[in-house]
């Protein structure tokens, strides 16, 4: 069992064993949800450079409309959000 202490500024350090078990990296975010039965945290991962490389390859070509650019960007982002690290 891992323990953390809340600082006077309200900050908490996530123990190394937990960070390693969840593969948490700098830039990842934890979304906290409090319910009547307890607390949960969900990890929102920051895409790596490899994951975002090339997402704009179909965007802003000559003759591309703003709507086509937005649709291409949305498709690219959906692909990133669907990956597991």
N, CA and C atoms as an extended XYZ file, in Angstrom:
255
Properties=species:S:1:pos:R:3:atomname:S:1:resname:S:1:resid:I:1 pbc="F F F"
N         0.857       -1.174        0.000 N   UNK     1
C         0.000        0.000        0.000 CA  UNK     1
C         0.896        1.228        0.000 C   UNK     1
N         0.601        2.192       -0.857 N   UNK     2
C         1.383        3.419       -0.968 CA  UNK     2
C         0.646        4.569       -0.279 C   UNK     2
N         1.407        5.493        0.279 N   UNK     3
C         0.823        6.634        0.980 CA  UNK     3
C         1.372        7.936        0.422 C   UNK     3
N         0.552        8.982        0.488 N   UNK     4
C         0.961       10.333        0.114 CA  UNK     4
C         0.496       11.282        1.200 C   UNK     4
N         1.167       12.427        1.278 N   UNK     5
C         0.788       13.466        2.224 CA  UNK     5
C         0.454       14.722        1.445 C   UNK     5
N        -0.605       15.409        1.837 N   UNK     6
C        -0.985       16.663        1.195 CA  UNK     6
C        -0.144       17.780        1.802 C   UNK     6
N         0.476       18.609        0.945 N   UNK     7
C         1.294       19.723        1.419 CA  UNK     7
C         0.413       20.897        1.812 C   UNK     7
N         1.012       21.921        2.382 N   UNK     8
C         0.267       23.119        2.765 CA  UNK     8
C        -0.337       23.822        1.554 C   UNK     8
N         0.214       23.563        0.345 N   UNK     9
C        -0.325       24.144       -0.885 CA  UNK     9
C        -1.357       23.232       -1.542 C   UNK     9
N        -1.688       22.118       -0.892 N   UNK    10
C        -2.679       21.197       -1.438 CA  UNK    10
C        -2.127       20.253       -2.482 C   UNK    10
N        -0.814       20.150       -2.572 N   UNK    11
C        -0.195       19.273       -3.561 CA  UNK    11
C         0.064       17.895       -2.973 C   UNK    11
N         0.054       16.889       -3.866 N   UNK    12
C         0.297       15.508       -3.460 CA  UNK    12
C         1.314       14.909       -4.419 C   UNK    12
N         2.274       14.189       -3.892 N   UNK    13
C         3.220       13.461       -4.729 CA  UNK    13
C         2.702       12.039       -4.899 C   UNK    13
N         2.623       11.590       -6.138 N   UNK    14
C         2.183       10.226       -6.409 CA  UNK    14
C         3.399        9.324       -6.207 C   UNK    14
N         3.306        8.323       -5.345 N   UNK    15
C         4.455        7.452       -5.084 CA  UNK    15
C         4.991        6.812       -6.363 C   UNK    15
N         6.313        6.639       -6.403 N   UNK    16
C         6.986        6.092       -7.589 CA  UNK    16
C         6.387        4.763       -8.020 C   UNK    16
N         6.059        3.882       -7.073 N   UNK    17
C         5.527        2.573       -7.447 CA  UNK    17
C         4.180        2.696       -8.170 C   UNK    17
N         3.394        3.694       -7.811 N   UNK    18
C         2.107        3.929       -8.480 CA  UNK    18
C         2.344        4.527       -9.862 C   UNK    18
N         3.252        5.522       -9.944 N   UNK    19
C         3.572        6.122      -11.247 CA  UNK    19
C         4.077        5.068      -12.217 C   UNK    19
N         4.925        4.177      -11.733 N   UNK    20
C         5.463        3.118      -12.594 CA  UNK    20
C         4.380        2.130      -13.003 C   UNK    20
N         3.519        1.750      -12.069 N   UNK    21
C         2.458        0.785      -12.367 CA  UNK    21
C         1.479        1.327      -13.409 C   UNK    21
N         1.236        2.648      -13.386 N   UNK    22
C         0.301        3.270      -14.324 CA  UNK    22
C         1.001        3.868      -15.539 C   UNK    22
N         2.323        3.732      -15.600 N   UNK    23
C         3.133        4.315      -16.681 CA  UNK    23
C         2.880        5.815      -16.816 C   UNK    23
N         2.760        6.503      -15.690 N   UNK    24
C         2.525        7.948      -15.715 CA  UNK    24
C         3.802        8.672      -16.106 C   UNK    24
N         3.626        9.704      -16.938 N   UNK    25
C         4.754       10.499      -17.407 CA  UNK    25
C         4.459       11.976      -17.213 C   UNK    25
N         5.485       12.779      -17.280 N   UNK    26
C         5.332       14.224      -17.187 CA  UNK    26
C         4.309       14.687      -18.231 C   UNK    26
N         3.368       15.509      -17.812 N   UNK    27
C         2.342       16.010      -18.721 CA  UNK    27
C         1.036       15.242      -18.654 C   UNK    27
N         1.060       13.999      -18.155 N   UNK    28
C        -0.189       13.253      -17.986 CA  UNK    28
C        -1.042       13.969      -16.940 C   UNK    28
N        -2.349       13.863      -17.081 N   UNK    29
C        -3.260       14.505      -16.138 CA  UNK    29
C        -4.102       13.454      -15.442 C   UNK    29
N        -4.424       13.735      -14.185 N   UNK    30
C        -5.348       12.889      -13.436 CA  UNK    30
C        -6.656       13.648      -13.274 C   UNK    30
N        -7.747       13.007      -13.634 N   UNK    31
C        -9.071       13.595      -13.481 CA  UNK    31
C        -9.698       12.935      -12.261 C   UNK    31
N        -9.985       13.731      -11.239 N   UNK    32
C       -10.514       13.220       -9.976 CA  UNK    32
C       -12.036       13.275       -9.982 C   UNK    32
N       -12.671       12.206       -9.502 N   UNK    33
C       -14.119       12.149       -9.396 CA  UNK    33
C       -14.491       11.665       -7.995 C   UNK    33
N       -15.231       12.506       -7.274 N   UNK    34
C       -15.688       12.137       -5.931 CA  UNK    34
C       -17.138       11.673       -6.023 C   UNK    34
N       -17.414       10.534       -5.403 N   UNK    35
C       -18.778       10.000       -5.366 CA  UNK    35
C       -19.150        9.747       -3.909 C   UNK    35
N       -20.362        9.313       -3.689 N   UNK    36
C       -20.794        9.009       -2.324 CA  UNK    36
C       -20.016        7.831       -1.738 C   UNK    36
N       -19.523        6.948       -2.604 N   UNK    37
C       -18.844        5.739       -2.127 CA  UNK    37
C       -17.324        5.849       -2.132 C   UNK    37
N       -16.771        6.920       -2.672 N   UNK    38
C       -15.317        7.037       -2.669 CA  UNK    38
C       -14.791        8.006       -3.699 C   UNK    38
N       -13.561        7.793       -4.086 N   UNK    39
C       -12.848        8.680       -4.988 CA  UNK    39
C       -12.196        7.852       -6.073 C   UNK    39
N       -12.202        8.367       -7.294 N   UNK    40
C       -11.486        7.677       -8.363 CA  UNK    40
C       -10.692        8.702       -9.160 C   UNK    40
N        -9.664        8.218       -9.819 N   UNK    41
C        -8.837        9.071      -10.671 CA  UNK    41
C        -8.678        8.376      -12.010 C   UNK    41
N        -8.817        9.141      -13.081 N   UNK    42
C        -8.641        8.641      -14.434 CA  UNK    42
C        -7.456        9.362      -15.057 C   UNK    42
N        -6.629        8.630      -15.790 N   UNK    43
C        -5.444        9.215      -16.415 CA  UNK    43
C        -5.800        9.720      -17.807 C   UNK    43
N        -5.441       10.973      -18.082 N   UNK    44
C        -5.525       11.532      -19.438 CA  UNK    44
C        -4.095       11.696      -19.911 C   UNK    44
N        -3.730       10.903      -20.885 N   UNK    45
C        -2.346       10.906      -21.354 CA  UNK    45
C        -2.086       11.998      -22.387 C   UNK    45
N        -0.894       12.539      -22.328 N   UNK    46
C        -0.436       13.507      -23.308 CA  UNK    46
C         0.132       12.719      -24.484 C   UNK    46
N        -0.305       13.007      -25.706 N   UNK    47
C         0.231       12.265      -26.852 CA  UNK    47
C         1.741       12.459      -26.972 C   UNK    47
N         2.440       11.401      -27.350 N   UNK    48
C         3.880       11.490      -27.578 CA  UNK    48
C         4.125       12.109      -28.955 C   UNK    48
N         5.329       12.635      -29.196 N   UNK    49
C         5.633       13.178      -30.529 CA  UNK    49
C         5.396       12.158      -31.634 C   UNK    49
N         5.686       10.894      -31.375 N   UNK    50
C         5.467        9.854      -32.386 CA  UNK    50
C         3.988        9.712      -32.718 C   UNK    50
N         3.126        9.907      -31.712 N   UNK    51
C         1.684        9.775      -31.940 CA  UNK    51
C         1.120       10.941      -32.748 C   UNK    51
N         1.701       12.118      -32.626 N   UNK    52
C         1.160       13.272      -33.349 CA  UNK    52
C         1.888       13.542      -34.667 C   UNK    52
N         2.974       12.819      -34.904 N   UNK    53
C         3.730       13.024      -36.140 CA  UNK    53
C         2.850       12.737      -37.351 C   UNK    53
N         2.764       13.685      -38.235 N   UNK    54
C         2.035       13.492      -39.476 CA  UNK    54
C         0.539       13.728      -39.412 C   UNK    54
N        -0.009       14.218      -38.295 N   UNK    55
C        -1.459       14.373      -38.221 CA  UNK    55
C        -1.969       15.476      -39.136 C   UNK    55
N        -1.082       16.373      -39.548 N   UNK    56
C        -1.513       17.465      -40.414 CA  UNK    56
C        -1.207       17.204      -41.885 C   UNK    56
N        -0.841       15.985      -42.229 N   UNK    57
C        -0.443       15.717      -43.615 CA  UNK    57
C        -1.559       15.949      -44.624 C   UNK    57
N        -2.827       15.871      -44.191 N   UNK    58
C        -3.941       16.076      -45.122 CA  UNK    58
C        -4.612       17.429      -44.912 C   UNK    58
N        -4.022       18.242      -44.072 N   UNK    59
C        -4.627       19.526      -43.739 CA  UNK    59
C        -3.926       20.640      -44.503 C   UNK    59
N        -4.696       21.634      -44.905 N   UNK    60
C        -4.186       22.862      -45.520 CA  UNK    60
C        -3.489       22.637      -46.857 C   UNK    60
N        -3.957       21.690      -47.617 N   UNK    61
C        -3.457       21.562      -48.982 CA  UNK    61
C        -4.175       22.593      -49.834 C   UNK    61
N        -3.558       23.031      -50.907 N   UNK    62
C        -4.222       24.012      -51.769 CA  UNK    62
C        -5.596       23.506      -52.201 C   UNK    62
N        -6.592       24.366      -52.084 N   UNK    63
C        -7.945       24.008      -52.469 CA  UNK    63
C        -8.747       23.336      -51.366 C   UNK    63
N        -8.135       23.116      -50.207 N   UNK    64
C        -8.838       22.490      -49.089 CA  UNK    64
C        -9.694       23.527      -48.385 C   UNK    64
N       -10.949       23.185      -48.153 N   UNK    65
C       -11.842       24.116      -47.456 CA  UNK    65
C       -11.603       24.034      -45.955 C   UNK    65
N       -12.064       25.041      -45.239 N   UNK    66
C       -11.935       25.060      -43.777 CA  UNK    66
C       -12.640       23.839      -43.164 C   UNK    66
N       -13.787       23.461      -43.719 N   UNK    67
C       -14.516       22.305      -43.214 CA  UNK    67
C       -13.711       21.011      -43.415 C   UNK    67
N       -13.053       20.885      -44.554 N   UNK    68
C       -12.230       19.707      -44.817 CA  UNK    68
C       -11.039       19.663      -43.856 C   UNK    68
N       -10.454       20.832      -43.578 N   UNK    69
C        -9.344       20.891      -42.633 CA  UNK    69
C        -9.797       20.445      -41.243 C   UNK    69
N       -10.948       20.958      -40.812 N   UNK    70
C       -11.468       20.596      -39.490 CA  UNK    70
C       -11.774       19.105      -39.415 C   UNK    70
N       -12.355       18.554      -40.477 N   UNK    71
C       -12.685       17.128      -40.497 CA  UNK    71
C       -11.412       16.279      -40.451 C   UNK    71
N       -10.374       16.688      -41.187 N   UNK    72
C        -9.111       15.947      -41.181 CA  UNK    72
C        -8.469       15.997      -39.799 C   UNK    72
N        -8.515       17.162      -39.176 N   UNK    73
C        -7.949       17.303      -37.834 CA  UNK    73
C        -8.719       16.445      -36.834 C   UNK    73
N       -10.046       16.450      -36.921 N   UNK    74
C       -10.870       15.642      -36.011 CA  UNK    74
C       -10.562       14.156      -36.182 C   UNK    74
N       -10.394       13.702      -37.431 N   UNK    75
C       -10.055       12.295      -37.682 CA  UNK    75
C        -8.694       11.956      -37.076 C   UNK    75
N        -7.735       12.862      -37.243 N   UNK    76
C        -6.392       12.626      -36.704 CA  UNK    76
C        -6.434       12.558      -35.190 C   UNK    76
N        -7.149       13.475      -34.548 N   UNK    77
C        -7.226       13.485      -33.093 CA  UNK    77
C        -7.967       12.254      -32.574 C   UNK    77
N        -8.983       11.795      -33.286 N   UNK    78
C        -9.714       10.589      -32.873 CA  UNK    78
C        -8.776        9.393      -32.881 C   UNK    78
N        -7.872        9.356      -33.836 N   UNK    79
C        -6.888        8.266      -33.898 CA  UNK    79
C        -5.932        8.308      -32.724 C   UNK    79
N        -5.538        9.507      -32.299 N   UNK    80
C        -4.642        9.644      -31.147 CA  UNK    80
C        -5.347        9.255      -29.881 C   UNK    80
N        -6.569        9.728      -29.677 N   UNK    81
C        -7.296        9.452      -28.452 CA  UNK    81
C        -7.642        7.976      -28.319 C   UNK    81
N        -7.698        7.261      -29.440 N   UNK    82
C        -8.047        5.854      -29.394 CA  UNK    82
C        -6.872        4.938      -29.110 C   UNK    82
N        -5.648        5.510      -28.998 N   UNK    83
C        -4.477        4.673      -28.739 CA  UNK    83
C        -4.258        4.504      -27.251 C   UNK    83
N        -3.729        3.358      -26.878 N   UNK    84
C        -3.364        3.105      -25.488 CA  UNK    84
C        -1.857        3.130      -25.381 C   UNK    84
N        -1.359        3.774      -24.344 N   UNK    85
C         0.101        3.834      -24.158 CA  UNK    85
C         0.566        2.681      -23.336 C   UNK    85
